[in-house]
Amino acid sequence: GTIVNLKVFVNGTNRGGRVVRAEVEDFYDLLTTCASKLRMKLPEEGCYRLFSSAGREVLGLEGVEGLDVVFLSQGEEWVNPQAPAAMSVSVSGPVVAATSAAR
């Protein structure tokens, strides 16, 4: 196995991270270990994806070498937690719902 020592966050957030210190057999094992730490459930059509803090997708165990922080998504693209867009998502959500309901 490979020993990993990472802080994992949900994609698009930089709060509530969990430390993953574990021996993993393969990349899938790493993904599921991260997911269980974050209590993330895999959507029916989804597949977990892992990203570095620079937004580069990590595609294998060798990809986490040298990383301290990773972000786990449920299949969606990388969302930068520092980006203004990440802040405005919660604002625009209900607004969209209100305009579509008004029609």
OpenMM code with the backbone's topology and positions (N, CA, C; nanometers):
from openmm import Vec3, app, unit

residues = "GLY THR ILE VAL ASN LEU LYS VAL PHE VAL ASN GLY THR ASN ARG GLY GLY ARG VAL VAL ARG ALA GLU VAL GLU ASP PHE TYR ASP LEU LEU THR THR CYS ALA SER LYS LEU ARG MET LYS LEU PRO GLU GLU GLY CYS TYR ARG LEU PHE SER SER ALA GLY ARG GLU VAL LEU GLY LEU GLU GLY VAL GLU GLY LEU ASP VAL VAL PHE LEU SER GLN GLY GLU GLU TRP VAL ASN PRO GLN ALA PRO ALA ALA MET SER VAL SER VAL SER GLY PRO VAL VAL ALA ALA THR SER ALA ALA ARG".split()
positions = [
    Vec3(0.0814, -0.1218, 0.0000),
    Vec3(0.0000, 0.0000, 0.0000),
    Vec3(0.0844, 0.1264, 0.0000),
    Vec3(0.0190, 0.2375, -0.0158),
    Vec3(0.0844, 0.3677, -0.0165),
    Vec3(0.0316, 0.4473, 0.1017),
    Vec3(0.1213, 0.5087, 0.1766),
    Vec3(0.0797, 0.5906, 0.2899),
    Vec3(0.0491, 0.7314, 0.2395),
    Vec3(-0.0677, 0.7820, 0.2722),
    Vec3(-0.1021, 0.9192, 0.2357),
    Vec3(-0.1275, 1.0002, 0.3620),
    Vec3(-0.0952, 1.1271, 0.3547),
    Vec3(-0.1200, 1.2197, 0.4644),
    Vec3(-0.1640, 1.3504, 0.4001),
    Vec3(-0.2938, 1.3688, 0.3911),
    Vec3(-0.3514, 1.4803, 0.3161),
    Vec3(-0.4597, 1.5474, 0.3975),
    Vec3(-0.4859, 1.6736, 0.3646),
    Vec3(-0.6068, 1.7376, 0.4157),
    Vec3(-0.7014, 1.7454, 0.2969),
    Vec3(-0.8198, 1.6920, 0.3137),
    Vec3(-0.9148, 1.6852, 0.2025),
    Vec3(-1.0352, 1.7737, 0.2319),
    Vec3(-1.0758, 1.8475, 0.1295),
    Vec3(-1.1913, 1.9366, 0.1371),
    Vec3(-1.2911, 1.8972, 0.0299),
    Vec3(-1.4167, 1.9335, 0.0522),
    Vec3(-1.5164, 1.9194, -0.0533),
    Vec3(-1.4842, 2.0226, -0.1607),
    Vec3(-1.4924, 1.9825, -0.2857),
    Vec3(-1.4663, 2.0716, -0.3990),
    Vec3(-1.5380, 2.2053, -0.3821),
    Vec3(-1.4650, 2.3145, -0.4002),
    Vec3(-1.5257, 2.4477, -0.3944),
    Vec3(-1.5318, 2.5078, -0.2552),
    Vec3(-1.4847, 2.4346, -0.1539),
    Vec3(-1.4874, 2.4886, -0.0177),
    Vec3(-1.3469, 2.4864, 0.0415),
    Vec3(-1.3247, 2.5729, 0.1380),
    Vec3(-1.1979, 2.5641, 0.2104),
    Vec3(-1.2224, 2.5612, 0.3605),
    Vec3(-1.3403, 2.5137, 0.3984),
    Vec3(-1.3723, 2.4935, 0.5401),
    Vec3(-1.4137, 2.3489, 0.5611),
    Vec3(-1.3981, 2.3048, 0.6851),
    Vec3(-1.4469, 2.1707, 0.7187),
    Vec3(-1.3648, 2.0592, 0.6592),
    Vec3(-1.2368, 2.0859, 0.6326),
    Vec3(-1.1507, 1.9815, 0.5777),
    Vec3(-1.1237, 1.8722, 0.6791),
    Vec3(-1.0890, 1.7556, 0.6289),
    Vec3(-1.0584, 1.6415, 0.7152),
    Vec3(-0.9184, 1.5909, 0.6807),
    Vec3(-0.8470, 1.5496, 0.7832),
    Vec3(-0.7151, 1.4926, 0.7593),
    Vec3(-0.7296, 1.3450, 0.7267),
    Vec3(-0.6667, 1.3039, 0.6190),
    Vec3(-0.6656, 1.1632, 0.5804),
    Vec3(-0.5224, 1.1117, 0.5957),
    Vec3(-0.5031, 1.0315, 0.6995),
    Vec3(-0.3750, 0.9620, 0.7180),
    Vec3(-0.4067, 0.8146, 0.7086),
    Vec3(-0.3661, 0.7535, 0.6005),
    Vec3(-0.4064, 0.6147, 0.5808),
    Vec3(-0.3114, 0.5452, 0.4852),
    Vec3(-0.3165, 0.4130, 0.4918),
    Vec3(-0.2476, 0.3335, 0.3910),
    Vec3(-0.3547, 0.2888, 0.2922),
    Vec3(-0.3344, 0.3243, 0.1681),
    Vec3(-0.4342, 0.2900, 0.0661),
    Vec3(-0.3722, 0.1948, -0.0353),
    Vec3(-0.4576, 0.1082, -0.0897),
    Vec3(-0.4099, 0.0080, -0.1851),
    Vec3(-0.3957, 0.0656, -0.3252),
    Vec3(-0.4899, 0.1506, -0.3636),
    Vec3(-0.4886, 0.2065, -0.4983),
    Vec3(-0.5624, 0.3401, -0.4973),
    Vec3(-0.5732, 0.4003, -0.6131),
    Vec3(-0.6328, 0.5336, -0.6236),
    Vec3(-0.7799, 0.5320, -0.5840),
    Vec3(-0.8505, 0.4264, -0.6249),
    Vec3(-0.9927, 0.4156, -0.5893),
    Vec3(-1.0085, 0.4098, -0.4373),
    Vec3(-0.9198, 0.3381, -0.3729),
    Vec3(-0.9202, 0.3271, -0.2275),
    Vec3(-0.9003, 0.4658, -0.1647),
    Vec3(-0.8095, 0.5434, -0.2223),
    Vec3(-0.7867, 0.6795, -0.1732),
    Vec3(-0.9130, 0.7643, -0.1877),
    Vec3(-0.9779, 0.7570, -0.3038),
    Vec3(-1.0998, 0.8349, -0.3282),
    Vec3(-1.2095, 0.7986, -0.2282),
    Vec3(-1.2301, 0.6697, -0.2066),
    Vec3(-1.3371, 0.6280, -0.1165),
    Vec3(-1.3030, 0.6608, 0.0292),
    Vec3(-1.1746, 0.6557, 0.0636),
    Vec3(-1.1317, 0.6929, 0.1988),
    Vec3(-1.1578, 0.8416, 0.2227),
    Vec3(-1.1211, 0.9253, 0.1260),
    Vec3(-1.1476, 1.0701, 0.1352),
    Vec3(-1.2969, 1.0964, 0.1472),
    Vec3(-1.3739, 1.0272, 0.0648),
    Vec3(-1.5195, 1.0469, 0.0633),
    Vec3(-1.5817, 1.0108, 0.1977),
    Vec3(-1.5369, 0.9004, 0.2569),
    Vec3(-1.5969, 0.8611, 0.3842),
    Vec3(-1.5585, 0.9594, 0.4949),
    Vec3(-1.4370, 1.0139, 0.4886),
    Vec3(-1.3958, 1.1158, 0.5855),
    Vec3(-1.4853, 1.2391, 0.5762),
    Vec3(-1.5230, 1.2759, 0.4536),
    Vec3(-1.6065, 1.3945, 0.4312),
    Vec3(-1.7549, 1.3611, 0.4378),
    Vec3(-1.7860, 1.2340, 0.4602),
    Vec3(-1.9241, 1.1849, 0.4590),
    Vec3(-1.9947, 1.2202, 0.3276),
    Vec3(-1.9203, 1.2087, 0.2181),
    Vec3(-1.9775, 1.2350, 0.0858),
    Vec3(-2.0312, 1.1041, 0.0305),
    Vec3(-2.1463, 1.1120, -0.0319),
    Vec3(-2.2043, 0.9954, -0.0972),
    Vec3(-2.1864, 1.0120, -0.2476),
    Vec3(-2.1629, 0.9018, -0.3132),
    Vec3(-2.1438, 0.9059, -0.4578),
    Vec3(-2.2792, 0.9116, -0.5273),
    Vec3(-2.3010, 1.0121, -0.6129),
    Vec3(-2.4278, 1.0178, -0.6868),
    Vec3(-2.4366, 0.9025, -0.7865),
    Vec3(-2.5595, 0.8694, -0.8245),
    Vec3(-2.5833, 0.7546, -0.9126),
    Vec3(-2.4940, 0.7554, -1.0361),
    Vec3(-2.4884, 0.8720, -1.1020),
    Vec3(-2.4162, 0.8794, -1.2288),
    Vec3(-2.2750, 0.9328, -1.2117),
    Vec3(-2.2369, 0.9616, -1.0898),
    Vec3(-2.1111, 1.0325, -1.0686),
    Vec3(-1.9921, 0.9414, -1.0512),
    Vec3(-1.8774, 1.0043, -1.0453),
    Vec3(-1.7563, 0.9339, -1.0076),
    Vec3(-1.6714, 1.0355, -0.9330),
    Vec3(-1.6092, 0.9932, -0.8259),
    Vec3(-1.5274, 1.0873, -0.7505),
    Vec3(-1.4107, 1.1372, -0.8351),
    Vec3(-1.3788, 1.2639, -0.8160),
    Vec3(-1.2619, 1.3223, -0.8822),
    Vec3(-1.1855, 1.4006, -0.7776),
    Vec3(-1.0545, 1.4000, -0.7908),
    Vec3(-0.9676, 1.4652, -0.6933),
    Vec3(-0.8883, 1.5747, -0.7629),
    Vec3(-0.8764, 1.6888, -0.6959),
    Vec3(-0.8038, 1.8022, -0.7538),
    Vec3(-0.7025, 1.8566, -0.6539),
    Vec3(-0.5939, 1.9109, -0.7081),
    Vec3(-0.4965, 1.9806, -0.6238),
    Vec3(-0.5495, 2.1200, -0.5953),
    Vec3(-0.4817, 2.1912, -0.5051),
    Vec3(-0.5270, 2.3266, -0.4718),
    Vec3(-0.5043, 2.4230, -0.5877),
    Vec3(-0.4301, 2.3807, -0.6898),
    Vec3(-0.4118, 2.4628, -0.8095),
    Vec3(-0.5171, 2.4299, -0.9152),
    Vec3(-0.6031, 2.3318, -0.8834),
    Vec3(-0.7100, 2.2969, -0.9766),
    Vec3(-0.6723, 2.1908, -1.0772),
    Vec3(-0.5556, 2.1314, -1.0611),
    Vec3(-0.5124, 2.0251, -1.1525),
    Vec3(-0.5756, 1.8941, -1.1062),
    Vec3(-0.6331, 1.8213, -1.1987),
    Vec3(-0.6957, 1.6941, -1.1592),
    Vec3(-0.5885, 1.5912, -1.1276),
    Vec3(-0.6073, 1.5230, -1.0165),
    Vec3(-0.5169, 1.4163, -0.9749),
    Vec3(-0.5740, 1.2864, -1.0297),
    Vec3(-0.4946, 1.2165, -1.1089),
    Vec3(-0.5474, 1.1010, -1.1813),
    Vec3(-0.4944, 0.9675, -1.1303),
    Vec3(-0.4071, 0.9728, -1.0313),
    Vec3(-0.3540, 0.8481, -0.9775),
    Vec3(-0.2821, 0.8732, -0.8471),
    Vec3(-0.2444, 0.7663, -0.7799),
    Vec3(-0.1773, 0.7801, -0.6506),
    Vec3(-0.0502, 0.8619, -0.6604),
    Vec3(0.0224, 0.8460, -0.7718),
    Vec3(0.1471, 0.9220, -0.7861),
    Vec3(0.1189, 1.0726, -0.7926),
    Vec3(-0.0029, 1.1075, -0.8300),
    Vec3(-0.0410, 1.2483, -0.8401),
    Vec3(-0.0539, 1.3191, -0.7065),
    Vec3(-0.0699, 1.2438, -0.5975),
    Vec3(-0.0847, 1.3087, -0.4674),
    Vec3(0.0494, 1.3298, -0.3972),
    Vec3(0.1545, 1.2725, -0.4524),
    Vec3(0.2866, 1.2913, -0.3918),
    Vec3(0.3220, 1.4388, -0.3911),
    Vec3(0.3616, 1.4873, -0.2755),
    Vec3(0.4000, 1.6280, -0.2648),
    Vec3(0.2838, 1.7222, -0.2400),
    Vec3(0.1602, 1.6711, -0.2415),
    Vec3(0.0448, 1.7571, -0.2133),
    Vec3(0.0095, 1.7492, -0.0650),
    Vec3(-0.0317, 1.8629, -0.0090),
    Vec3(-0.0783, 1.8652, 0.1303),
    Vec3(-0.2295, 1.8698, 0.1358),
    Vec3(-0.2869, 1.9360, 0.0352),
    Vec3(-0.4310, 1.9614, 0.0349),
    Vec3(-0.4890, 1.9122, -0.0964),
    Vec3(-0.6024, 1.8449, -0.0878),
    Vec3(-0.6735, 1.8015, -0.2081),
    Vec3(-0.8218, 1.8314, -0.1914),
    Vec3(-0.8907, 1.8365, -0.3037),
    Vec3(-1.0340, 1.8659, -0.3073),
    Vec3(-1.1045, 1.7516, -0.3774),
    Vec3(-1.2126, 1.7033, -0.3171),
    Vec3(-1.2861, 1.5898, -0.3724),
    Vec3(-1.4187, 1.6378, -0.4298),
    Vec3(-1.4466, 1.5991, -0.5536),
    Vec3(-1.5753, 1.6332, -0.6135),
    Vec3(-1.6519, 1.5054, -0.6420),
    Vec3(-1.7819, 1.5223, -0.6662),
    Vec3(-1.8672, 1.4076, -0.7002),
    Vec3(-1.8831, 1.4001, -0.8513),
    Vec3(-1.7772, 1.4330, -0.9225),
    Vec3(-1.7791, 1.4238, -1.0684),
    Vec3(-1.7760, 1.5584, -1.1366),
    Vec3(-1.8076, 1.6648, -1.0609),
    Vec3(-1.8093, 1.7963, -1.1248),
    Vec3(-1.6674, 1.8496, -1.1415),
    Vec3(-1.6545, 1.9501, -1.2273),
    Vec3(-1.5251, 2.0122, -1.2529),
    Vec3(-1.4756, 2.0843, -1.1282),
    Vec3(-1.3485, 2.1164, -1.1290),
    Vec3(-1.2840, 2.1913, -1.0207),
    Vec3(-1.3537, 2.3255, -0.9980),
    Vec3(-1.3806, 2.3567, -0.8722),
    Vec3(-1.4341, 2.4873, -0.8343),
    Vec3(-1.3350, 2.5502, -0.7367),
    Vec3(-1.2782, 2.6630, -0.7744),
    Vec3(-1.1799, 2.7298, -0.6896),
    Vec3(-1.2488, 2.7899, -0.5679),
    Vec3(-1.2102, 2.7461, -0.4465),
    Vec3(-1.2761, 2.7998, -0.3269),
    Vec3(-1.2462, 2.9480, -0.3042),
    Vec3(-1.1412, 2.9997, -0.3685),
    Vec3(-1.1051, 3.1408, -0.3533),
    Vec3(-1.1796, 3.2306, -0.4518),
    Vec3(-1.2435, 3.1694, -0.5519),
    Vec3(-1.3040, 3.2494, -0.6589),
    Vec3(-1.4328, 3.3158, -0.6124),
    Vec3(-1.4580, 3.4384, -0.6599),
    Vec3(-1.5832, 3.5069, -0.6253),
    Vec3(-1.7058, 3.4245, -0.6668),
    Vec3(-1.6938, 3.3493, -0.7742),
    Vec3(-1.8059, 3.2681, -0.8236),
    Vec3(-1.8530, 3.1696, -0.7177),
    Vec3(-1.7587, 3.1143, -0.6420),
    Vec3(-1.7953, 3.0181, -0.5387),
    Vec3(-1.8815, 3.0846, -0.4316),
    Vec3(-1.8568, 3.2142, -0.4090),
    Vec3(-1.9345, 3.2878, -0.3098),
    Vec3(-2.0749, 3.3181, -0.3614),
    Vec3(-2.0853, 3.3472, -0.4901),
    Vec3(-2.2127, 3.3937, -0.5441),
    Vec3(-2.3096, 3.2794, -0.5759),
    Vec3(-2.2625, 3.1567, -0.5726),
    Vec3(-2.3496, 3.0424, -0.6035),
    Vec3(-2.4717, 3.0416, -0.5124),
    Vec3(-2.4482, 3.0584, -0.3826),
    Vec3(-2.5593, 3.0536, -0.2871),
    Vec3(-2.6550, 3.1710, -0.3086),
    Vec3(-2.6016, 3.2817, -0.3605),
    Vec3(-2.6853, 3.3997, -0.3847),
    Vec3(-2.7704, 3.3793, -0.5099),
    Vec3(-2.7082, 3.3286, -0.6169),
    Vec3(-2.7798, 3.3193, -0.7449),
    Vec3(-2.8795, 3.2039, -0.7465),
    Vec3(-2.8584, 3.1015, -0.6654),
    Vec3(-2.9482, 2.9859, -0.6640),
    Vec3(-3.0937, 3.0225, -0.6455),
    Vec3(-3.1304, 3.0804, -0.5317),
    Vec3(-3.2702, 3.1156, -0.5059),
    Vec3(-3.3247, 3.2201, -0.6034),
    Vec3(-3.2374, 3.3096, -0.6515),
    Vec3(-3.2805, 3.4139, -0.7454),
    Vec3(-3.3295, 3.3487, -0.8749),
    Vec3(-3.2546, 3.2522, -0.9227),
    Vec3(-3.2937, 3.1785, -1.0447),
    Vec3(-3.4289, 3.1102, -1.0232),
    Vec3(-3.4432, 3.0478, -0.9080),
    Vec3(-3.5681, 2.9785, -0.8765),
    Vec3(-3.6852, 3.0761, -0.8746),
    Vec3(-3.6624, 3.1964, -0.8209),
    Vec3(-3.7691, 3.2960, -0.8102),
    Vec3(-3.8127, 3.3442, -0.9484),
    Vec3(-3.7145, 3.3690, -1.0377),
    Vec3(-3.7493, 3.4185, -1.1713),
    Vec3(-3.8189, 3.3099, -1.2542),
    Vec3(-3.7761, 3.1849, -1.2406),
    Vec3(-3.8399, 3.0801, -1.3200),
    Vec3(-3.9811, 3.0521, -1.2660),
    Vec3(-4.0008, 3.0685, -1.1371),
    Vec3(-4.1332, 3.0447, -1.0797),
    Vec3(-4.2318, 3.1560, -1.1194),
    Vec3(-4.1778, 3.2749, -1.1431),
    Vec3(-4.2634, 3.3900, -1.1758),
    Vec3(-4.3224, 3.3795, -1.3151),
    Vec3(-4.2608, 3.3004, -1.4026),
    Vec3(-4.3103, 3.2906, -1.5411),
    Vec3(-4.4432, 3.2162, -1.5493),
] * unit.nanometer
topology = app.Topology()
chain = topology.addChain("A")
for resn in residues:
    res = topology.addResidue(resn, chain)
    for name in ("N", "CA", "C"):
        topology.addAtom(name, app.Element.getBySymbol(name[0]), res)
